[in-house]
Amino acid sequence: MSFWKKLFGGGGDVTAPTAQSEPVHYMGYVITATPFAEGGQHQTCGVITREIDGEIKSHRFIRADRFPSLDDATQTTIRKAKQVIDEQGDRIFG
């Protein structure tokens, strides 16, 4: 299937998680790694959530990084999420 079909929804749910990690708590945020299988590898993907003023906010992110190992993809997802939180804070929900 072509990149464009995947990008614009021509192939169903391309980003169904291969696995979901245990939530990681970091500076008041909750990070959940949700890497998915793509091209025989695992692509970096995750969700960052936080409760703000009684409302749960979430930000899903996908990165181009791919790994043969699910564990490597999970670890990289958590590291990238921490980096996003450090750089952007609550602006990721805006």
N, CA, C and O atoms as a GROMACS GRO file, in nm:
protein
  376
    1MET      N    1   0.085  -0.117   0.000
    1MET     CA    2   0.000   0.000   0.000
    1MET      C    3   0.089   0.123   0.000
    1MET      O    4   0.193   0.125   0.066
    2SER      N    5   0.050   0.224  -0.074
    2SER     CA    6   0.134   0.341  -0.087
    2SER      C    7   0.130   0.430   0.037
    2SER      O    8   0.038   0.425   0.117
    3PHE      N    9   0.234   0.510   0.048
    3PHE     CA   10   0.244   0.606   0.158
    3PHE      C   11   0.123   0.698   0.160
    3PHE      O   12   0.068   0.726   0.266
    4TRP      N   13   0.081   0.746   0.044
    4TRP     CA   14  -0.029   0.844   0.037
    4TRP      C   15  -0.161   0.784   0.082
    4TRP      O   16  -0.241   0.852   0.148
    5LYS      N   17  -0.185   0.658   0.048
    5LYS     CA   18  -0.309   0.594   0.093
    5LYS      C   19  -0.310   0.582   0.245
    5LYS      O   20  -0.413   0.604   0.309
    6LYS      N   21  -0.196   0.548   0.302
    6LYS     CA   22  -0.187   0.538   0.447
    6LYS      C   23  -0.206   0.674   0.512
    6LYS      O   24  -0.277   0.687   0.612
    7LEU      N   25  -0.143   0.774   0.455
    7LEU     CA   26  -0.149   0.909   0.511
    7LEU      C   27  -0.291   0.964   0.510
    7LEU      O   28  -0.333   1.028   0.606
    8PHE      N   29  -0.364   0.939   0.403
    8PHE     CA   30  -0.498   0.996   0.389
    8PHE      C   31  -0.610   0.896   0.415
    8PHE      O   32  -0.724   0.919   0.376
    9GLY      N   33  -0.578   0.787   0.482
    9GLY     CA   34  -0.682   0.696   0.529
    9GLY      C   35  -0.732   0.596   0.430
    9GLY      O   36  -0.845   0.547   0.444
   10GLY      N   37  -0.655   0.562   0.328
   10GLY     CA   38  -0.701   0.469   0.228
   10GLY      C   39  -0.683   0.323   0.264
   10GLY      O   40  -0.721   0.236   0.186
   11GLY      N   41  -0.627   0.294   0.380
   11GLY     CA   42  -0.599   0.155   0.411
   11GLY      C   43  -0.646   0.110   0.547
   11GLY      O   44  -0.587   0.018   0.604
   12GLY      N   45  -0.747   0.170   0.601
   12GLY     CA   46  -0.794   0.131   0.734
   12GLY      C   47  -0.706   0.191   0.841
   12GLY      O   48  -0.638   0.292   0.818
   13ASP      N   49  -0.707   0.130   0.958
   13ASP     CA   50  -0.630   0.182   1.071
   13ASP      C   51  -0.487   0.133   1.063
   13ASP      O   52  -0.455   0.025   1.112
   14VAL      N   53  -0.402   0.212   1.002
   14VAL     CA   54  -0.263   0.175   0.982
   14VAL      C   55  -0.187   0.179   1.113
   14VAL      O   56  -0.089   0.106   1.130
   15THR      N   57  -0.229   0.262   1.206
   15THR     CA   58  -0.154   0.282   1.329
   15THR      C   59  -0.213   0.210   1.448
   15THR      O   60  -0.205   0.260   1.561
   16ALA      N   61  -0.271   0.093   1.426
   16ALA     CA   62  -0.318   0.013   1.539
   16ALA      C   63  -0.195  -0.032   1.618
   16ALA      O   64  -0.103  -0.090   1.561
   17PRO      N   65  -0.194  -0.006   1.749
   17PRO     CA   66  -0.074  -0.038   1.827
   17PRO      C   67  -0.040  -0.186   1.824
   17PRO      O   68  -0.129  -0.270   1.833
   18THR      N   69   0.089  -0.216   1.812
   18THR     CA   70   0.136  -0.353   1.824
   18THR      C   71   0.125  -0.395   1.970
   18THR      O   72   0.087  -0.507   2.002
   19ALA      N   73   0.160  -0.301   2.057
   19ALA     CA   74   0.155  -0.323   2.201
   19ALA      C   75   0.139  -0.189   2.269
   19ALA      O   76   0.166  -0.084   2.210
   20GLN      N   77   0.098  -0.193   2.391
   20GLN     CA   78   0.083  -0.070   2.470
   20GLN      C   79   0.160  -0.089   2.598
   20GLN      O   80   0.144  -0.189   2.668
   21SER      N   81   0.246   0.009   2.629
   21SER     CA   82   0.328  -0.002   2.749
   21SER      C   83   0.247   0.033   2.874
   21SER      O   84   0.137   0.088   2.866
   22GLU      N   85   0.306   0.000   2.987
   22GLU     CA   86   0.251   0.048   3.113
   22GLU      C   87   0.271   0.200   3.115
   22GLU      O   88   0.374   0.249   3.068
   23PRO      N   89   0.175   0.274   3.169
   23PRO     CA   90   0.190   0.420   3.173
   23PRO      C   91   0.313   0.460   3.255
   23PRO      O   92   0.344   0.401   3.358
   24VAL      N   93   0.382   0.563   3.206
   24VAL     CA   94   0.497   0.619   3.274
   24VAL      C   95   0.458   0.759   3.320
   24VAL      O   96   0.414   0.841   3.239
   25HIS      N   97   0.474   0.787   3.449
   25HIS     CA   98   0.440   0.919   3.504
   25HIS      C   99   0.566   1.005   3.501
   25HIS      O  100   0.672   0.965   3.547
   26TYR      N  101   0.550   1.127   3.446
   26TYR     CA  102   0.663   1.217   3.431
   26TYR      C  103   0.616   1.361   3.445
   26TYR      O  104   0.542   1.410   3.361
   27MET      N  105   0.659   1.428   3.551
   27MET     CA  106   0.630   1.569   3.574
   27MET      C  107   0.480   1.604   3.565
   27MET      O  108   0.443   1.709   3.512
   28GLY      N  109   0.395   1.515   3.616
   28GLY     CA  110   0.252   1.540   3.615
   28GLY      C  111   0.181   1.494   3.489
   28GLY      O  112   0.060   1.509   3.477
   29TYR      N  113   0.255   1.438   3.394
   29TYR     CA  114   0.200   1.385   3.270
   29TYR      C  115   0.203   1.233   3.276
   29TYR      O  116   0.278   1.175   3.355
   30VAL      N  117   0.121   1.170   3.194
   30VAL     CA  118   0.124   1.025   3.182
   30VAL      C  119   0.158   0.993   3.037
   30VAL      O  120   0.092   1.039   2.944
   31ILE      N  121   0.262   0.913   3.019
   31ILE     CA  122   0.309   0.874   2.886
   31ILE      C  123   0.275   0.727   2.865
   31ILE      O  124   0.307   0.643   2.949
   32THR      N  125   0.212   0.697   2.753
   32THR     CA  126   0.184   0.559   2.716
   32THR      C  127   0.243   0.536   2.577
   32THR      O  128   0.203   0.601   2.481
   33ALA      N  129   0.338   0.444   2.567
   33ALA     CA  130   0.398   0.409   2.438
   33ALA      C  131   0.303   0.314   2.365
   33ALA      O  132   0.257   0.215   2.422
   34THR      N  133   0.275   0.346   2.238
   34THR     CA  134   0.186   0.262   2.156
   34THR      C  135   0.248   0.237   2.019
   34THR      O  136   0.186   0.268   1.917
   35PRO      N  137   0.369   0.180   2.014
   35PRO     CA  138   0.432   0.157   1.884
   35PRO      C  139   0.348   0.062   1.800
   35PRO      O  140   0.277  -0.024   1.852
   36PHE      N  141   0.359   0.079   1.668
   36PHE     CA  142   0.282  -0.007   1.578
   36PHE      C  143   0.372  -0.065   1.470
   36PHE      O  144   0.477  -0.010   1.438
   37ALA      N  145   0.328  -0.178   1.416
   37ALA     CA  146   0.406  -0.246   1.312
   37ALA      C  147   0.391  -0.172   1.181
   37ALA      O  148   0.281  -0.136   1.140
   38GLU      N  149   0.505  -0.151   1.115
   38GLU     CA  150   0.507  -0.083   0.986
   38GLU      C  151   0.628  -0.131   0.909
   38GLU      O  152   0.742  -0.112   0.952
   39GLY      N  153   0.605  -0.191   0.796
   39GLY     CA  154   0.715  -0.236   0.712
   39GLY      C  155   0.807  -0.336   0.778
   39GLY      O  156   0.928  -0.333   0.754
   40GLY      N  157   0.754  -0.423   0.861
   40GLY     CA  158   0.835  -0.524   0.928
   40GLY      C  159   0.910  -0.474   1.049
   40GLY      O  160   0.990  -0.546   1.108
   41GLN      N  161   0.885  -0.349   1.088
   41GLN     CA  162   0.950  -0.291   1.205
   41GLN      C  163   0.843  -0.228   1.294
   41GLN      O  164   0.724  -0.235   1.264
   42HIS      N  165   0.887  -0.167   1.404
   42HIS     CA  166   0.796  -0.102   1.498
   42HIS      C  167   0.823   0.048   1.495
   42HIS      O  168   0.935   0.093   1.515
   43GLN      N  169   0.717   0.124   1.469
   43GLN     CA  170   0.731   0.269   1.457
   43GLN      C  171   0.700   0.337   1.590
   43GLN      O  172   0.610   0.296   1.664
   44THR      N  173   0.777   0.441   1.619
   44THR     CA  174   0.763   0.518   1.742
   44THR      C  175   0.629   0.591   1.742
   44THR      O  176   0.598   0.667   1.651
   45CYS      N  177   0.549   0.566   1.847
   45CYS     CA  178   0.417   0.628   1.859
   45CYS      C  179   0.376   0.624   2.006
   45CYS      O  180   0.406   0.528   2.077
   46GLY      N  181   0.308   0.728   2.051
   46GLY     CA  182   0.266   0.731   2.189
   46GLY      C  183   0.160   0.836   2.217
   46GLY      O  184   0.122   0.913   2.130
   47VAL      N  185   0.114   0.837   2.342
   47VAL     CA  186   0.013   0.932   2.387
   47VAL      C  187   0.061   0.995   2.517
   47VAL      O  188   0.108   0.926   2.608
   48ILE      N  189   0.050   1.127   2.524
   48ILE     CA  190   0.081   1.202   2.645
   48ILE      C  191  -0.051   1.256   2.698
   48ILE      O  192  -0.125   1.321   2.623
   49THR      N  193  -0.083   1.232   2.825
   49THR     CA  194  -0.207   1.282   2.883
   49THR      C  195  -0.177   1.358   3.012
   49THR      O  196  -0.075   1.337   3.078
   50ARG      N  197  -0.271   1.447   3.044
   50ARG     CA  198  -0.261   1.522   3.169
   50ARG      C  199  -0.398   1.579   3.202
   50ARG      O  200  -0.474   1.617   3.112
   51GLU      N  201  -0.430   1.584   3.330
   51GLU     CA  202  -0.554   1.647   3.373
   51GLU      C  203  -0.527   1.795   3.395
   51GLU      O  204  -0.438   1.833   3.472
   52ILE      N  205  -0.606   1.878   3.326
   52ILE     CA  206  -0.594   2.023   3.338
   52ILE      C  207  -0.733   2.079   3.367
   52ILE      O  208  -0.825   2.061   3.288
   53ASP      N  209  -0.747   2.147   3.480
   53ASP     CA  210  -0.875   2.206   3.522
   53ASP      C  211  -0.988   2.103   3.518
   53ASP      O  212  -1.098   2.134   3.473
   54GLY      N  213  -0.960   1.983   3.565
   54GLY     CA  214  -1.061   1.878   3.574
   54GLY      C  215  -1.091   1.808   3.443
   54GLY      O  216  -1.178   1.720   3.439
   55GLU      N  217  -1.022   1.844   3.336
   55GLU     CA  218  -1.044   1.782   3.205
   55GLU      C  219  -0.918   1.707   3.163
   55GLU      O  220  -0.806   1.758   3.175
   56ILE      N  221  -0.937   1.583   3.113
   56ILE     CA  222  -0.824   1.504   3.065
   56ILE      C  223  -0.790   1.548   2.923
   56ILE      O  224  -0.873   1.541   2.832
   57LYS      N  225  -0.667   1.594   2.906
   57LYS     CA  226  -0.618   1.635   2.774
   57LYS      C  227  -0.521   1.529   2.726
   57LYS      O  228  -0.448   1.470   2.806
   58SER      N  229  -0.519   1.503   2.596
   58SER     CA  230  -0.424   1.406   2.543
   58SER      C  231  -0.366   1.455   2.411
   58SER      O  232  -0.428   1.530   2.336
   59HIS      N  233  -0.245   1.410   2.386
   59HIS     CA  234  -0.173   1.445   2.264
   59HIS      C  235  -0.110   1.317   2.210
   59HIS      O  236  -0.027   1.256   2.277
   60ARG      N  237  -0.150   1.276   2.091
   60ARG     CA  238  -0.093   1.157   2.028
   60ARG      C  239   0.015   1.201   1.932
   60ARG      O  240  -0.002   1.298   1.858
   61PHE      N  241   0.127   1.131   1.935
   61PHE     CA  242   0.237   1.166   1.844
   61PHE      C  243   0.293   1.042   1.777
   61PHE      O  244   0.293   0.933   1.834
   62ILE      N  245   0.339   1.062   1.656
   62ILE     CA  246   0.404   0.956   1.578
   62ILE      C  247   0.534   1.016   1.526
   62ILE      O  248   0.536   1.129   1.477
   63ARG      N  249   0.641   0.941   1.536
   63ARG     CA  250   0.770   0.984   1.485
   63ARG      C  251   0.814   0.888   1.374
   63ARG      O  252   0.765   0.776   1.365
   64ALA      N  253   0.904   0.931   1.293
   64ALA     CA  254   0.951   0.851   1.179
   64ALA      C  255   1.043   0.736   1.222
   64ALA      O  256   1.069   0.646   1.143
   65ASP      N  257   1.091   0.739   1.345
   65ASP     CA  258   1.184   0.637   1.392
   65ASP      C  259   1.121   0.498   1.387
   65ASP      O  260   1.009   0.479   1.433
   66ARG      N  261   1.195   0.402   1.331
   66ARG     CA  262   1.150   0.262   1.327
   66ARG      C  263   1.260   0.172   1.381
   66ARG      O  264   1.379   0.198   1.363
   67PHE      N  265   1.216   0.065   1.447
   67PHE     CA  266   1.311  -0.026   1.511
   67PHE      C  267   1.267  -0.170   1.488
   67PHE      O  268   1.147  -0.199   1.484
   68PRO      N  269   1.363  -0.262   1.473
   68PRO     CA  270   1.328  -0.403   1.461
   68PRO      C  271   1.271  -0.459   1.592
   68PRO      O  272   1.194  -0.554   1.591
   69SER      N  273   1.311  -0.398   1.704
   69SER     CA  274   1.270  -0.447   1.836
   69SER      C  275   1.155  -0.362   1.893
   69SER      O  276   1.162  -0.239   1.892
   70LEU      N  277   1.052  -0.427   1.941
   70LEU     CA  278   0.941  -0.358   2.005
   70LEU      C  279   0.989  -0.285   2.130
   70LEU      O  280   0.944  -0.174   2.158
   71ASP      N  281   1.081  -0.346   2.204
   71ASP     CA  282   1.134  -0.283   2.325
   71ASP      C  283   1.209  -0.153   2.292
   71ASP      O  284   1.193  -0.054   2.363
   72ASP      N  285   1.288  -0.154   2.185
   72ASP     CA  286   1.359  -0.031   2.144
   72ASP      C  287   1.260   0.079   2.104
   72ASP      O  288   1.280   0.195   2.138
   73ALA      N  289   1.155   0.042   2.032
   73ALA     CA  290   1.054   0.140   1.991
   73ALA      C  291   0.983   0.197   2.113
   73ALA      O  292   0.955   0.317   2.118
   74THR      N  293   0.954   0.113   2.212
   74THR     CA  294   0.887   0.158   2.334
   74THR      C  295   0.976   0.253   2.412
   74THR      O  296   0.931   0.359   2.456
   75GLN      N  297   1.102   0.217   2.430
   75GLN     CA  298   1.195   0.302   2.504
   75GLN      C  299   1.215   0.437   2.435
   75GLN      O  300   1.221   0.541   2.500
   76THR      N  301   1.225   0.435   2.303
   76THR     CA  302   1.243   0.559   2.228
   76THR      C  303   1.118   0.646   2.237
   76THR      O  304   1.128   0.768   2.247
   77THR      N  305   1.000   0.584   2.233
   77THR     CA  306   0.875   0.660   2.246
   77THR      C  307   0.871   0.733   2.379
   77THR      O  308   0.836   0.851   2.384
   78ILE      N  309   0.907   0.666   2.486
   78ILE     CA  310   0.905   0.729   2.619
   78ILE      C  311   1.008   0.842   2.626
   78ILE      O  312   0.980   0.949   2.681
   79ARG      N  313   1.126   0.820   2.571
   79ARG     CA  314   1.230   0.923   2.571
   79ARG      C  315   1.186   1.045   2.490
   79ARG      O  316   1.206   1.159   2.534
   80LYS      N  317   1.125   1.023   2.372
   80LYS     CA  318   1.077   1.133   2.288
   80LYS      C  319   0.964   1.209   2.357
   80LYS      O  320   0.958   1.332   2.349
   81ALA      N  321   0.876   1.137   2.424
   81ALA     CA  322   0.765   1.202   2.495
   81ALA      C  323   0.817   1.293   2.606
   81ALA      O  324   0.768   1.405   2.623
   82LYS      N  325   0.916   1.246   2.680
   82LYS     CA  326   0.977   1.329   2.785
   82LYS      C  327   1.040   1.454   2.724
   82LYS      O  328   1.031   1.563   2.782
   83GLN      N  329   1.102   1.439   2.610
   83GLN     CA  330   1.163   1.553   2.542
   83GLN      C  331   1.056   1.655   2.500
   83GLN      O  332   1.076   1.775   2.518
   84VAL      N  333   0.945   1.608   2.447
   84VAL     CA  334   0.835   1.696   2.408
   84VAL      C  335   0.780   1.770   2.530
   84VAL      O  336   0.755   1.890   2.524
   85ILE      N  337   0.762   1.698   2.639
   85ILE     CA  338   0.711   1.759   2.762
   85ILE      C  339   0.809   1.866   2.811
   85ILE      O  340   0.768   1.976   2.848
   86ASP      N  341   0.938   1.835   2.813
   86ASP     CA  342   1.038   1.931   2.858
   86ASP      C  343   1.040   2.057   2.771
   86ASP      O  344   1.056   2.168   2.822
   87GLU      N  345   1.022   2.039   2.641
   87GLU     CA  346   1.032   2.152   2.548
   87GLU      C  347   0.902   2.233   2.538
   87GLU      O  348   0.907   2.355   2.524
   88GLN      N  349   0.787   2.166   2.546
   88GLN     CA  350   0.662   2.234   2.516
   88GLN      C  351   0.564   2.243   2.633
   88GLN      O  352   0.479   2.332   2.635
   89GLY      N  353   0.575   2.154   2.728
   89GLY     CA  354   0.482   2.156   2.841
   89GLY      C  355   0.337   2.145   2.794
   89GLY      O  356   0.306   2.069   2.703
   90ASP      N  357   0.249   2.221   2.858
   90ASP     CA  358   0.105   2.213   2.827
   90ASP      C  359   0.068   2.267   2.689
   90ASP      O  360  -0.045   2.249   2.645
   91ARG      N  361   0.162   2.332   2.621
   91ARG     CA  362   0.132   2.382   2.486
   91ARG      C  363   0.102   2.269   2.388
   91ARG      O  364   0.042   2.293   2.283
   92ILE      N  365   0.143   2.147   2.419
   92ILE     CA  366   0.115   2.035   2.328
   92ILE      C  367  -0.034   2.009   2.315
   92ILE      O  368  -0.079   1.946   2.219
   93PHE      N  369  -0.112   2.057   2.411
   93PHE     CA  370  -0.257   2.035   2.408
   93PHE      C  371  -0.331   2.149   2.339
   93PHE      O  372  -0.452   2.141   2.318
   94GLY      N  373  -0.261   2.254   2.304
   94GLY     CA  374  -0.323   2.375   2.255
   94GLY      C  375  -0.351   2.380   2.113
   94GLY      O  376  -0.404   2.480   2.064
   0.00000   0.00000   0.00000
